[in-house]
Amino acid sequence: MTNAMHEPVTFPVTREHPLDPPQDFARWREDAPLRPMLFADGHVGWLATGYAVSRAVLADPRFSNDVQVTHPPIPQRIRQQTLAKFPGFFLREDPPEHTRFRRLLTGQFTVRRMRLLEPRIEKITNDRLDAMEREGAPVDLVQSFALPIPSLVICELLGVPYSDHDRFQRDSSALLNLDNSIERAREAMESLLDYVRGLVARKRDEPGDDLISGLIATGRLTDVEITGASVLMLVAGHETTANMLALGTYTLLRNPAQLAALRADPSLAESAVEELLRYLTIVHLGPVRTATEDVEIEGQTIRAGQSVTVSLSAANRDPGRFGDPDSLDITRQATGHLSFGHGIHQCLGQQLARIEMRIGYPALLARFPGLRLATPGEEVAMRSNMAIYGVHRLPVAW
Amino acid sequence: MRIKADTDVCIGAGMCVFTAGDVFDQDEDEGTVVVLLPEPPPDRHAAVRRALQVCPSGALSISEDE
């Protein structure tokens, strides 16, 4: 197979069905799971849509994630990329810089440490359910449940006062909104950095029992680096799990048989979480890697300097890896999906996210046996314009 | 089956512990893999292979007995 056989495609963003990736992916994946792609800035690189090739790219150390060498897959991403370069933003660094940060943080996010948080996460979840009951139906599940839970948890973990949440939730949301101007996004980023910078300075004087204080105590990072890394964790801890909780609930409500199965057997929560992660793949626009040397893969040569956009959504619907991939089946073994990425940048907070969902979905269903959408399902607006997919609002009743 | 783990490569994602918590653990400070059962019993082999498959960093490998 040669490149000449395939004209470069552009990254599709229009979905025919809100819970399925754009249909072009399936056709392209079958035909050529790695194919030429025209990037938003005119660069001709590659698009990976198959599971195996996506994993191979993400795990290969010959690919860089440095924001300065990657090309934007869609126009709005140009702005995202210009914002993603500041000290401590280790997600967009390569080793050894990336390794320096990751090593200092991984001990804080181990499976065991996350399990110790379970009672606290259960308490936070139950408090939110109590508040929903008091408020009375209908409520917006995003504002009443899906967003406050991960927000409260990441704030406690980092040592960020939750009372300031209006400010950083607004900034976090503005940053990820692809419709915002570059000025608005930059302003949001500056605001987040300002806020966390002040917090780091205060914790240097009066350390607490939290992650930011712990990073200061290592003496191995500057305050500027700690600020950057903390902004990254604060933003990542907000929008991701929040959208999984809300979009996951929407998805279950639209799939009554799956909902009934989970309600009847809460021990399915673990596999249900993995399946919802796979099926929904809320990181729907990237990631992008750039070859640092010529790389042979799938019979193609990716030249040094060429970018590859990995469609996690497409990879997670690869029939070669997951049977009947377009069906939601909460009993399947979906672990191994790429929703948290793969390779050295795989999500640092993934075990925390899993616990928040594993507690959140069954608790919500148990508390409200009559839970239902308070608006027609097709009228729920999807977050197509956000870097993380989901729903803007989810009115529910019970 | 014998398990080898390369802690220099490990990124502490915890997928091995998530998949086979009786075979793997994580270091308290760095979060890197600790192998609890370097020669796991046969009934754990399938789980170990799954853990290898989902490891994001390729830190784990196994040598099979003859």
HADDOCK unambig.tbl for C-alpha pairs under 7 A between the chains (distance, minus, plus):
assign (segid A and resid 59 and name CA) (segid B and resid 56 and name CA) 6.98 0.50 0.50
assign (segid A and resid 59 and name CA) (segid B and resid 57 and name CA) 6.63 0.50 0.50
assign (segid A and resid 103 and name CA) (segid B and resid 30 and name CA) 5.88 0.50 0.50
assign (segid A and resid 104 and name CA) (segid B and resid 30 and name CA) 6.73 0.50 0.50
assign (segid A and resid 106 and name CA) (segid B and resid 12 and name CA) 5.51 0.50 0.50
assign (segid A and resid 106 and name CA) (segid B and resid 30 and name CA) 5.75 0.50 0.50
assign (segid A and resid 106 and name CA) (segid B and resid 31 and name CA) 4.97 0.50 0.50
assign (segid A and resid 107 and name CA) (segid B and resid 28 and name CA) 5.75 0.50 0.50
assign (segid A and resid 107 and name CA) (segid B and resid 29 and name CA) 4.71 0.50 0.50
assign (segid A and resid 107 and name CA) (segid B and resid 30 and name CA) 4.35 0.50 0.50
assign (segid A and resid 107 and name CA) (segid B and resid 31 and name CA) 3.95 0.50 0.50
assign (segid A and resid 110 and name CA) (segid B and resid 14 and name CA) 6.17 0.50 0.50
assign (segid A and resid 110 and name CA) (segid B and resid 26 and name CA) 6.60 0.50 0.50
assign (segid A and resid 110 and name CA) (segid B and resid 31 and name CA) 5.71 0.50 0.50
assign (segid A and resid 111 and name CA) (segid B and resid 14 and name CA) 5.93 0.50 0.50
assign (segid A and resid 111 and name CA) (segid B and resid 17 and name CA) 6.86 0.50 0.50
assign (segid A and resid 111 and name CA) (segid B and resid 18 and name CA) 6.96 0.50 0.50
assign (segid A and resid 336 and name CA) (segid B and resid 54 and name CA) 5.20 0.50 0.50
assign (segid A and resid 342 and name CA) (segid B and resid 56 and name CA) 4.97 0.50 0.50
assign (segid A and resid 343 and name CA) (segid B and resid 56 and name CA) 4.49 0.50 0.50
assign (segid A and resid 343 and name CA) (segid B and resid 57 and name CA) 4.91 0.50 0.50
assign (segid A and resid 344 and name CA) (segid B and resid 11 and name CA) 6.14 0.50 0.50
assign (segid A and resid 344 and name CA) (segid B and resid 56 and name CA) 6.70 0.50 0.50
assign (segid A and resid 344 and name CA) (segid B and resid 57 and name CA) 5.71 0.50 0.50
assign (segid A and resid 346 and name CA) (segid B and resid 13 and name CA) 7.00 0.50 0.50
assign (segid A and resid 346 and name CA) (segid B and resid 56 and name CA) 6.74 0.50 0.50
assign (segid A and resid 348 and name CA) (segid B and resid 13 and name CA) 6.34 0.50 0.50
